[in-house]
């Protein structure tokens, strides 16, 4: 399978939300990283045929997805950032209703609903009205509806919002399991959601795709730019004003600052191993408050 994005742009009035993106995607999990306004949600909405590109093309196995029409949507699963629910429907009824919209026959729909209630761990909520669910529970239902038609392409935008750490791990493992014969696109601000399952990470900034590589390769590029510095309390304002400070920890051995810097920030600074949070800070430091 191949999903190909060629020179795709999307313009809203005077704002270029997506700017000339070119990507080829095959089976596996791809993690989108980007600050608010980076264009990742707009791009995902175009891949889900919610929005049409202003220019450029998107094709699946060589065929334009807009010309494929329902044939494309039949192989697509989509969980947007915000999904509408019928608050008076029970969880089970809502999923059955969505299954019918996706063209599943009654027997197949019942089978998939039962399976997915188990998968997302809400079988005990099957008779509960959607309007009575917590945000995290609604998110689990959203994940289930995206998987109803056993899609070849799964697009999930901020899917773990509202889930506790245990459920995030559960969902992350699920994506890893199903990605061997699917294209999975995952957008998140929680970098641990993609650190261990993403085949490649796509970094978007100001509407442009600025990096696309494996997590390991991306982190290796900044390996010599992440430092640990032992500091005094009075030193902290200086470091915060002069460098990207990712973490301040106070322990028995004093204060340790985690700093992203091209240059060694102090004679006492030592290089430390890199994680995806460092990578995010390296590209999007303006999103991190002091």
PEJOCOR-V859656 format. One record per backbone hydrogen bond with DSSP energy under -0.5 kcal/mol. CO is the residue of the C=O (numbers start at 1). NH is the residue of the N-H. If there is no record, write none. Layout:
co | nh
CO | NH
CO | NH
//
This chain:
co | nh
2 | 4
2 | 61
3 | 25
4 | 6
4 | 59
5 | 7
5 | 23
6 | 57
8 | 21
9 | 54
9 | 55
10 | 17
10 | 18
11 | 13
12 | 15
14 | 16
15 | 12
15 | 17
18 | 10
18 | 20
21 | 8
23 | 5
25 | 3
28 | 184
29 | 199
29 | 200
30 | 32
30 | 186
31 | 33
31 | 202
32 | 188
33 | 204
35 | 38
38 | 207
39 | 43
40 | 44
41 | 45
42 | 46
43 | 47
44 | 48
45 | 50
45 | 51
46 | 49
55 | 9
57 | 6
58 | 65
59 | 4
59 | 61
60 | 63
63 | 60
64 | 68
65 | 69
68 | 71
69 | 72
69 | 73
70 | 74
72 | 75
73 | 76
75 | 152
75 | 153
77 | 155
79 | 157
85 | 87
86 | 89
87 | 131
89 | 130
90 | 94
91 | 95
92 | 96
93 | 97
94 | 98
95 | 99
96 | 100
97 | 101
98 | 102
99 | 104
100 | 103
105 | 109
106 | 110
107 | 111
108 | 112
109 | 113
110 | 114
111 | 115
112 | 116
113 | 117
114 | 118
115 | 119
116 | 120
117 | 122
117 | 123
118 | 121
122 | 125
123 | 126
125 | 91
125 | 128
126 | 92
128 | 91
129 | 132
130 | 133
134 | 138
135 | 139
136 | 140
137 | 141
138 | 142
139 | 143
140 | 144
141 | 145
142 | 146
143 | 147
144 | 147
144 | 148
145 | 148
147 | 150
152 | 183
153 | 77
153 | 155
154 | 156
154 | 185
155 | 79
156 | 158
156 | 187
158 | 161
160 | 163
164 | 168
165 | 169
166 | 170
167 | 171
168 | 172
169 | 173
170 | 174
171 | 175
172 | 176
173 | 177
174 | 178
175 | 179
177 | 180
178 | 181
179 | 28
179 | 182
182 | 28
182 | 184
183 | 154
183 | 185
184 | 30
184 | 186
185 | 156
186 | 32
187 | 158
187 | 159
189 | 191
190 | 193
191 | 194
191 | 195
192 | 196
194 | 198
200 | 31
201 | 203
201 | 213
202 | 33
202 | 204
203 | 210
203 | 211
205 | 208
207 | 19
208 | 205
208 | 210
211 | 203
213 | 201
214 | 218
215 | 219
216 | 220
217 | 221
218 | 222
219 | 222
220 | 223
222 | 225
223 | 226
225 | 227
225 | 261
226 | 272
227 | 259
228 | 270
229 | 231
229 | 257
231 | 255
232 | 235
232 | 236
233 | 236
235 | 239
236 | 240
237 | 241
238 | 242
239 | 243
243 | 245
244 | 246
244 | 260
247 | 258
249 | 251
249 | 256
251 | 254
254 | 251
255 | 231
256 | 249
257 | 229
257 | 259
258 | 246
258 | 247
259 | 227
259 | 261
260 | 244
266 | 269
270 | 228
275 | 278
275 | 279
276 | 280
277 | 281
278 | 282
279 | 283
280 | 284
281 | 285
284 | 287
285 | 288
287 | 289
//
